[in-house]
């Protein structure tokens, strides 16, 4: 395998991981909406206030998990950029993408947790849940 071909193959491997992380994030968002809707469907039959409050559990858990996948995706994007800028003969094919290695402001878990991508999905979901709780119990 030529040096350029090896670099391209390595970048494709990293891109595959980035795609997998993005797909996991997308799936988690779908599951969060599905579970919250299911909890509200159950709560409407039972009319118990605790069911409505339980709707926040999957929102918080999925928000944390989704942020973790986005955090990992950002680390692998940093690895991709590092490899992209390396000369072909200096590539070691390491898949190590850690916070310590890529210690940038964007690559911090709390920064990802409160990033616009996460906030614009989970905050409206939580606000909608609060609205439904208020409307059904007033």
Secondary structure, DSSP 4 states (H G I P E B T S, - for coil): --HHHHHHHHHHHHHHHHHHHHHHHHHHHHHHHHHHHHHHHHHHHH--HHHHHHHHHHHHHHHHHHHHHHHHHHHHHHHHHHHHHS-GGG--------TTTT--GGG-HHHHHTSHHHHHHHHHHHHHHHHHHHHH--
